[in-house]
């Protein structure tokens, strides 16, 4: 969905039925039928501040409604709904309500724009600053055995992550880490500390080099830590609620050999968790050999910034639950499966047949692949921008959940490996690395944000990253009603 500027495209959209498929459109000269759900408060165009009560009126066929702000799920009726506008930047925001019948089918939608005006103006994207320092040991020191790494933090830094050579090892509190230096080989190693605020936003970082010199050059085996996602103080190595869905797949460093399709299929096969049964048809659809011949002929020269050598590896040859598919694709492309799950929440709340960005390139599938930027995934819609063409057999990003996840992570891996050449000319927000010069974690999150903004650590990407990290910390896909609504 490169180039999208307003979430996953729900805000302000009108729901219409085309050829039996749910699609979203920005509207046109034809007047839409009256929606059975309406927002009665606040009034459209009104200026709001602080806590904003949101009231709805619903006709009898509406059993419940979901409310979104700027495309991000807020709450559902029948509970009283209010929105804390102090967490939003001053300016125009869109409140969207979707009404569902007793069978959970979407029957109507409505939206209103309001202007937020709070004082003082909240800062949407904090710039990293010197709020954390490593006070002991001194940079360049020679160490051995157990080393106390002492961190000093200055508000608004409230907690930190510790890393050794880019690999997460612990989170505060406490702010002193007892590190067994014998767990690494003798020689120079880098200690990094990232500082986060109460909103889990990265606002400070510090690094130092140490020279490890122990009696044996062979490191003592140590448990392999699970890389902690930026913005999450507590690592979560077991993401899937299915007790048999092991192993857990984490981020593979740049240059790693990627697992085979069959290896990942075997690892994901036991994942029976399915919070979105409506995806069943799409989850059990795989492109045929003929489909793949056509797709590869179109993708081989690359698109969207990624070389064709990455894209032709995407084939969507897996079936299973929605969770199993996201796990399989994460394994295949070497990404943390929880980050993939959280990204899918941010894009569509795991709904494969979501259609967004009508009139702005048309985005399709669980991870919202924009047909105008990635035409090989749905040539029919890319050519016509007619959403009824999603039924065309070559519209793999809409018809197959596995292909949609496979292709998106192929693009993300190309980005992670430093293969999206145009990003090298991007100037990131102050405090963030240039492309492709970040740590593994910085590269991974930068590429997550790139999928949204098309740029490298710009304001749009940072906002999107923050949203994904919020869903990651909450594990929204495990919460009742968290996905599929």
C-alpha positions as CSV (number, residue, x, y, z in Angstrom):
1,X,0.0,0.0,0.0
2,X,2.9,2.3,-0.7
3,X,1.9,5.9,-0.8
4,X,-1.3,5.6,1.3
5,X,-1.7,8.6,3.6
6,X,-4.6,7.7,5.8
7,X,-4.3,4.3,7.5
8,X,-5.8,1.3,5.6
9,X,-8.3,3.4,3.9
10,X,-11.5,2.9,5.9
11,X,-12.0,6.5,7.0
12,X,-14.8,8.3,5.1
13,X,-15.5,5.5,2.7
14,X,-18.9,4.4,1.4
15,X,-19.8,0.7,1.4
16,X,-21.3,-0.6,-1.9
17,X,-22.0,-4.1,-3.1
18,X,-20.3,-5.1,-6.4
19,X,-20.8,-8.6,-7.9
20,X,-21.5,-10.0,-4.5
21,X,-18.2,-8.7,-3.0
22,X,-17.8,-6.1,-0.3
23,X,-15.9,-3.2,-1.6
24,X,-15.1,0.3,-0.5
25,X,-15.3,3.4,-2.6
26,X,-14.7,7.1,-2.1
27,X,-18.1,7.9,-3.6
28,X,-19.0,9.7,-6.8
29,X,-21.9,11.6,-8.4
30,X,-24.4,8.8,-7.6
31,X,-26.1,9.4,-4.2
32,X,-25.7,6.5,-1.8
33,X,-28.6,4.9,0.0
34,X,-29.2,6.1,3.5
35,X,-27.1,4.2,6.0
36,X,-28.9,2.3,8.8
37,X,-26.2,3.6,11.2
38,X,-25.5,7.2,11.9
39,X,-23.2,9.3,14.1
40,X,-25.3,11.7,16.0
41,X,-22.5,13.1,18.1
42,X,-20.1,14.8,17.6
43,X,-21.5,16.9,14.8
44,X,-19.6,16.8,11.5
45,X,-17.1,19.7,11.2
46,X,-17.2,20.5,14.9
47,X,-14.2,21.4,17.0
48,X,-13.5,18.9,19.8
49,X,-11.0,18.5,22.6
50,X,-10.3,16.3,25.5
51,X,-12.5,13.2,25.8
52,X,-15.1,13.1,23.0
53,X,-18.3,11.1,23.6
54,X,-19.4,9.3,20.4
55,X,-23.1,8.6,20.0
56,X,-24.8,6.5,17.3
57,X,-28.3,5.9,16.1
58,X,-29.0,2.5,14.6
59,X,-32.0,1.0,12.8
60,X,-33.5,-2.3,13.9
61,X,-31.5,-4.4,11.4
62,X,-28.2,-3.2,13.0
63,X,-27.2,-5.5,15.8
64,X,-24.0,-3.8,16.7
65,X,-21.5,-1.3,15.4
66,X,-17.7,-0.8,15.3
67,X,-16.2,2.7,15.6
68,X,-12.9,3.7,14.1
69,X,-10.9,6.9,14.3
70,X,-8.7,7.5,11.2
71,X,-9.1,3.9,10.3
72,X,-8.0,2.5,13.7
73,X,-10.5,0.5,15.6
74,X,-11.7,2.3,18.8
75,X,-14.6,0.3,20.3
76,X,-17.9,-1.5,19.7
77,X,-21.5,-1.0,20.8
78,X,-23.4,-1.6,23.0
79,X,-20.8,-0.2,25.3
80,X,-20.6,3.6,25.7
81,X,-18.0,4.9,23.4
82,X,-15.6,7.9,23.9
83,X,-12.4,9.0,22.2
84,X,-9.5,10.6,24.0
85,X,-8.6,13.3,21.4
86,X,-5.5,14.3,23.5
87,X,-3.7,11.3,21.9
88,X,-4.2,12.8,18.4
89,X,-2.5,15.6,16.7
90,X,-4.4,18.9,16.3
91,X,-6.2,19.0,13.0
92,X,-8.9,17.1,11.1
93,X,-9.7,13.5,12.0
94,X,-12.3,11.0,10.7
95,X,-14.7,9.1,12.9
96,X,-16.2,6.0,11.1
97,X,-19.0,3.7,12.2
98,X,-19.7,0.4,10.6
99,X,-23.0,-1.4,11.4
100,X,-23.4,-5.2,11.4
101,X,-26.5,-7.4,11.6
102,X,-27.0,-10.4,13.9
103,X,-24.9,-12.6,11.6
104,X,-22.0,-10.1,11.7
105,X,-22.5,-9.0,8.1
106,X,-21.8,-5.4,7.3
107,X,-25.0,-3.6,6.5
108,X,-24.1,0.1,6.6
109,X,-21.4,2.7,7.3
110,X,-21.2,6.4,8.0
111,X,-18.4,8.8,8.9
112,X,-17.9,12.4,10.1
113,X,-14.8,14.6,10.1
114,X,-14.1,16.7,13.2
115,X,-11.3,19.1,14.0
116,X,-9.2,18.4,17.2
117,X,-7.9,21.4,19.0
118,X,-6.1,20.7,22.3
119,X,-3.6,22.9,24.1
120,X,-0.7,22.5,24.0
121,X,-0.4,20.9,20.6
122,X,0.6,17.3,21.1
123,X,3.8,16.1,19.5
124,X,2.9,13.3,17.2
125,X,6.4,12.0,16.6
126,X,9.0,12.4,19.3
127,X,12.5,13.0,18.0
128,X,15.1,10.8,19.7
129,X,17.2,12.8,22.1
130,X,19.9,12.2,24.6
131,X,17.7,10.8,27.4
132,X,19.7,7.7,28.1
133,X,23.4,7.1,28.8
134,X,25.6,4.1,29.6
135,X,27.5,5.2,32.7
136,X,29.5,2.0,33.3
137,X,31.7,0.5,32.0
138,X,33.5,3.1,29.9
139,X,33.4,2.8,26.1
140,X,36.5,0.9,24.9
141,X,37.1,-0.9,28.2
142,X,38.4,-4.4,28.3
143,X,36.0,-6.7,30.2
144,X,35.8,-10.3,31.3
145,X,33.4,-12.6,33.1
146,X,30.2,-10.9,34.4
147,X,30.0,-7.3,33.5
148,X,27.6,-4.7,35.1
149,X,26.2,-2.5,32.4
150,X,24.7,0.6,34.2
151,X,22.3,2.9,32.4
152,X,21.2,6.4,33.5
153,X,17.8,7.5,32.1
154,X,16.4,11.0,32.0
155,X,12.6,11.7,31.6
156,X,10.6,11.2,29.5
157,X,12.5,7.9,29.1
158,X,10.7,5.4,31.3
159,X,12.2,2.0,30.3
160,X,15.0,0.6,28.1
161,X,16.0,-2.4,26.0
162,X,19.5,-3.7,26.2
163,X,21.2,-5.2,23.1
164,X,24.5,-6.9,22.4
165,X,25.7,-6.7,18.8
166,X,22.1,-5.8,17.8
167,X,20.5,-8.8,19.6
168,X,18.1,-8.1,22.4
169,X,19.2,-9.5,25.8
170,X,17.0,-7.7,28.5
171,X,14.6,-4.9,29.3
172,X,14.4,-2.6,32.3
173,X,13.7,-2.4,35.1
174,X,16.3,-2.8,36.6
175,X,18.5,-0.3,34.8
176,X,21.6,-2.4,35.6
177,X,22.3,-5.5,33.5
178,X,24.6,-8.3,34.7
179,X,25.9,-9.6,31.4
180,X,27.9,-12.7,31.0
181,X,30.7,-11.7,28.6
182,X,31.7,-15.3,28.2
183,X,28.6,-15.8,26.1
184,X,30.4,-14.1,23.2
185,X,33.7,-14.7,21.5
186,X,36.8,-12.6,22.6
187,X,37.1,-9.4,20.7
188,X,35.1,-6.2,20.2
189,X,31.4,-6.1,20.8
190,X,28.8,-3.4,20.7
191,X,26.4,-2.6,23.6
192,X,23.3,-0.6,22.7
193,X,20.5,0.8,24.8
194,X,17.2,2.1,23.4
195,X,15.1,4.3,25.6
196,X,11.3,4.4,25.4
197,X,8.6,6.7,26.8
198,X,5.3,5.7,28.5
199,X,3.7,5.4,25.0
200,X,6.4,2.8,24.0
201,X,7.9,5.3,21.5
202,X,11.6,5.2,20.9
203,X,13.0,8.5,22.0
204,X,16.7,7.9,22.9
205,X,19.5,5.6,22.2
206,X,23.1,5.1,23.4
207,X,25.9,2.7,22.3
208,X,29.4,1.8,23.2
209,X,32.1,-0.8,22.2
210,X,33.7,-3.2,24.7
211,X,36.7,-5.5,24.2
212,X,35.9,-8.9,25.7
213,X,38.9,-10.9,26.9
214,X,38.2,-14.1,28.7
215,X,40.5,-17.0,29.4
216,X,39.0,-19.1,26.6
217,X,38.3,-17.8,23.1
218,X,35.4,-20.2,22.8
219,X,32.1,-18.6,24.1
220,X,30.1,-20.3,26.8
221,X,26.8,-21.5,25.3
222,X,24.0,-19.2,26.4
223,X,20.2,-19.3,25.7
224,X,19.4,-17.5,22.5
225,X,17.2,-14.6,23.4
226,X,14.1,-13.7,21.4
227,X,14.6,-10.3,19.8
228,X,12.4,-7.8,21.5
229,X,10.3,-5.6,19.2
230,X,10.9,-1.9,19.6
231,X,8.2,-0.5,21.9
232,X,7.6,-3.8,23.8
233,X,9.2,-3.9,27.3
234,X,8.3,-7.6,27.6
235,X,9.5,-10.1,25.0
236,X,6.7,-12.6,23.9
237,X,8.4,-15.7,22.6
238,X,5.1,-17.7,22.3
239,X,2.7,-15.7,20.1
240,X,0.2,-18.2,19.0
241,X,-2.6,-19.3,21.2
242,X,-2.4,-22.7,19.6
243,X,-0.3,-24.8,22.0
244,X,1.0,-27.0,19.1
245,X,1.9,-24.1,16.8
246,X,5.7,-24.3,17.3
247,X,8.3,-23.3,16.6
248,X,8.1,-19.5,17.0
249,X,9.7,-17.6,14.0
250,X,11.8,-14.6,14.8
251,X,13.7,-12.0,12.7
252,X,16.6,-13.5,10.7
253,X,19.6,-11.2,10.2
254,X,20.4,-9.7,6.9
255,X,22.1,-12.2,4.6
256,X,20.7,-15.2,6.3
257,X,19.7,-18.3,4.3
258,X,15.9,-18.3,4.2
259,X,13.9,-21.4,5.1
260,X,12.3,-23.5,2.3
261,X,8.5,-23.4,1.6
262,X,8.2,-27.0,2.9
263,X,10.1,-26.3,6.1
264,X,7.8,-23.4,6.9
265,X,4.7,-25.3,5.8
266,X,5.6,-28.1,8.2
267,X,6.2,-25.6,11.1
268,X,2.9,-23.8,10.5
269,X,0.7,-26.8,9.8
270,X,-0.2,-27.4,13.4
271,X,-1.5,-23.8,13.9
272,X,-5.2,-24.2,14.1
273,X,-6.0,-20.8,15.6
274,X,-8.7,-19.1,13.4
275,X,-10.3,-15.8,14.7
276,X,-11.6,-14.9,11.2
277,X,-13.6,-17.9,9.8
278,X,-14.9,-15.7,7.0
279,X,-11.4,-15.9,5.4
280,X,-11.9,-19.7,4.8
281,X,-12.3,-19.5,1.0
282,X,-9.4,-17.2,0.5
283,X,-7.2,-19.2,2.9
284,X,-7.8,-22.4,0.9
285,X,-7.0,-20.8,-2.5
286,X,-3.6,-21.2,-4.0
287,X,-2.5,-19.8,-7.4
288,X,-2.1,-22.6,-10.0
289,X,1.1,-23.4,-11.9
290,X,-0.3,-21.5,-14.9
291,X,-1.1,-18.5,-12.7
292,X,2.4,-18.5,-11.4
293,X,3.9,-18.6,-14.9
294,X,1.9,-15.5,-15.7
295,X,2.7,-13.8,-12.5
296,X,6.5,-14.4,-12.7
297,X,6.6,-13.1,-16.2
298,X,5.2,-9.8,-14.9
299,X,7.2,-9.7,-11.7
300,X,10.6,-10.8,-12.9
301,X,11.8,-7.3,-13.7
302,X,10.8,-6.1,-10.2
303,X,8.2,-3.5,-9.1
304,X,7.6,-1.2,-6.2
305,X,11.3,-0.9,-5.6
306,X,12.0,-4.6,-5.0
307,X,14.1,-6.7,-7.5
308,X,12.3,-9.5,-9.3
309,X,14.6,-12.1,-7.7
310,X,12.7,-11.6,-4.5
311,X,9.2,-11.3,-6.0
312,X,9.4,-14.5,-8.1
313,X,9.9,-16.5,-4.9
314,X,6.4,-15.6,-3.8
315,X,3.9,-18.3,-4.9
316,X,1.2,-18.6,-2.2
317,X,1.5,-22.4,-2.1
318,X,0.1,-22.9,1.4
319,X,-3.4,-23.4,2.9
320,X,-4.5,-23.2,6.5
321,X,-6.0,-20.9,9.1
322,X,-5.4,-17.2,8.8
323,X,-2.9,-17.3,11.7
324,X,-1.1,-20.3,10.2
325,X,-0.7,-18.4,6.9
326,X,0.8,-15.4,8.6
327,X,3.1,-17.7,10.5
328,X,4.1,-19.5,7.3
329,X,4.9,-16.4,5.4
330,X,6.9,-14.9,8.3
331,X,9.0,-18.1,8.4
332,X,9.5,-18.1,4.7
333,X,10.8,-14.5,4.6
334,X,12.6,-14.5,8.0
335,X,10.4,-12.1,9.9
336,X,9.1,-12.1,13.5
337,X,5.6,-13.6,13.2
338,X,4.1,-11.3,15.8
339,X,5.2,-8.2,13.9
340,X,3.5,-9.7,10.8
341,X,0.3,-10.3,12.8
342,X,0.3,-6.8,14.2
343,X,0.9,-5.3,10.7
344,X,-2.1,-7.3,9.4
345,X,-4.2,-5.9,12.3
346,X,-3.3,-2.4,11.4
347,X,-4.0,-2.9,7.7
348,X,-7.4,-4.8,7.7
349,X,-8.0,-6.4,11.1
350,X,-7.1,-9.6,9.3
351,X,-9.9,-9.4,6.7
352,X,-8.6,-10.8,3.4
353,X,-11.4,-9.5,1.2
354,X,-10.9,-5.9,2.3
355,X,-10.7,-3.4,-0.6
356,X,-9.2,0.0,0.2
357,X,-7.9,3.2,-1.4
358,X,-10.5,3.2,-4.1
359,X,-9.5,5.9,-6.6
360,X,-6.0,6.0,-5.2
361,X,-4.5,2.8,-6.6
362,X,-6.9,0.2,-5.0
363,X,-5.4,-1.8,-2.2
364,X,-6.3,-5.5,-1.8
365,X,-5.9,-8.3,0.7
366,X,-5.0,-8.8,4.3
367,X,-1.9,-6.7,4.0
368,X,-3.3,-4.2,1.5
369,X,-1.2,-4.6,-1.7
370,X,-1.8,-1.6,-3.9
371,X,-2.5,-2.8,-7.4
372,X,-1.2,0.4,-9.0
373,X,2.2,0.0,-7.4
374,X,2.3,-3.8,-7.6
375,X,0.4,-4.7,-10.8
376,X,1.7,-8.2,-11.1
377,X,-0.5,-9.2,-8.1
378,X,-3.8,-8.2,-9.8
379,X,-3.3,-7.1,-13.3
380,X,-7.1,-6.8,-13.9
381,X,-7.6,-4.2,-11.3
382,X,-4.2,-2.5,-11.9
383,X,-5.4,-1.9,-15.5
384,X,-9.0,-0.9,-14.9
385,X,-9.1,0.3,-11.3
386,X,-12.6,-1.4,-11.4
387,X,-13.1,-3.2,-8.1
388,X,-15.5,-5.8,-9.7
389,X,-12.4,-7.2,-11.4
390,X,-11.1,-8.7,-8.1
391,X,-12.9,-11.9,-9.3
392,X,-10.5,-12.2,-12.2
393,X,-8.4,-15.3,-11.8
394,X,-5.1,-13.3,-11.9
395,X,-6.1,-11.2,-8.9
396,X,-4.0,-13.3,-6.5
397,X,-3.6,-10.6,-3.9
398,X,-7.4,-10.7,-3.4
399,X,-8.3,-14.3,-4.0
400,X,-5.5,-16.0,-2.0
401,X,-4.5,-15.0,1.6
402,X,-1.3,-17.0,1.3
403,X,-0.2,-15.2,-1.8
404,X,-1.0,-11.8,-0.3
405,X,1.1,-12.5,2.8
406,X,3.9,-14.1,0.7
407,X,4.2,-11.2,-1.7
408,X,4.1,-8.4,0.9
409,X,6.8,-10.1,2.9
410,X,8.9,-10.6,-0.2
411,X,8.8,-6.8,-0.7
412,X,9.6,-6.3,3.0
413,X,12.6,-8.7,2.8
414,X,14.0,-6.9,-0.2
415,X,13.8,-3.7,1.7
416,X,15.4,-5.3,4.8
417,X,18.3,-6.5,2.7
418,X,19.0,-3.0,1.4
419,X,17.7,-3.8,-2.1
420,X,15.3,-0.9,-2.5
421,X,17.8,1.5,-4.1
422,X,15.7,4.6,-4.2
423,X,15.6,4.7,-0.4
424,X,19.3,5.5,-0.2
425,X,18.5,9.1,-1.3
426,X,15.8,9.5,1.4
427,X,16.6,11.8,4.4
428,X,15.1,10.2,7.5
429,X,13.7,12.1,10.5
430,X,16.5,13.3,12.8
431,X,17.8,10.5,15.0
432,X,17.0,7.7,12.7
433,X,19.5,5.9,10.4
434,X,19.9,6.4,6.7
435,X,19.0,3.5,4.4
436,X,20.3,0.8,4.7
437,X,22.6,1.6,7.6
438,X,20.5,0.7,10.7
439,X,20.7,-2.2,13.1
440,X,18.6,-5.3,12.3
441,X,15.7,-3.9,14.4
442,X,15.9,-0.4,12.9
443,X,15.9,-1.9,9.4
444,X,13.0,-4.2,10.2
445,X,10.8,-1.4,11.6
446,X,11.9,1.0,8.8
447,X,10.7,-1.5,6.2
448,X,7.4,-1.9,8.1
449,X,6.9,1.9,7.9
450,X,8.1,2.0,4.2
451,X,5.1,-0.2,3.2
452,X,2.8,2.6,4.4
453,X,4.6,5.8,3.3
454,X,6.9,4.7,0.6
455,X,9.7,6.6,2.3
456,X,12.3,5.9,4.9
457,X,11.5,7.0,8.5
458,X,9.5,10.0,7.5
459,X,6.6,11.2,9.7
460,X,4.1,9.0,8.0
461,X,6.2,5.9,8.4
462,X,6.9,6.7,12.1
463,X,3.2,7.2,12.8
464,X,2.4,3.8,11.1
465,X,5.2,2.1,13.0
466,X,3.8,3.4,16.3
467,X,0.3,2.0,15.4
468,X,1.8,-1.4,14.6
469,X,3.8,-1.4,17.8
470,X,0.6,-0.7,19.7
471,X,-1.1,-3.7,18.3
472,X,2.0,-5.7,18.9
473,X,2.2,-4.8,22.6
474,X,-1.6,-5.5,23.0
475,X,-1.5,-8.7,21.0
476,X,-4.8,-7.5,19.5
477,X,-5.4,-10.7,17.5
478,X,-5.8,-12.7,20.7
479,X,-8.3,-10.3,22.2
480,X,-12.1,-10.9,21.8
481,X,-13.3,-8.9,18.8
482,X,-9.7,-7.8,18.1
483,X,-9.7,-9.0,14.5
484,X,-12.2,-9.9,11.9
485,X,-14.7,-7.2,12.7
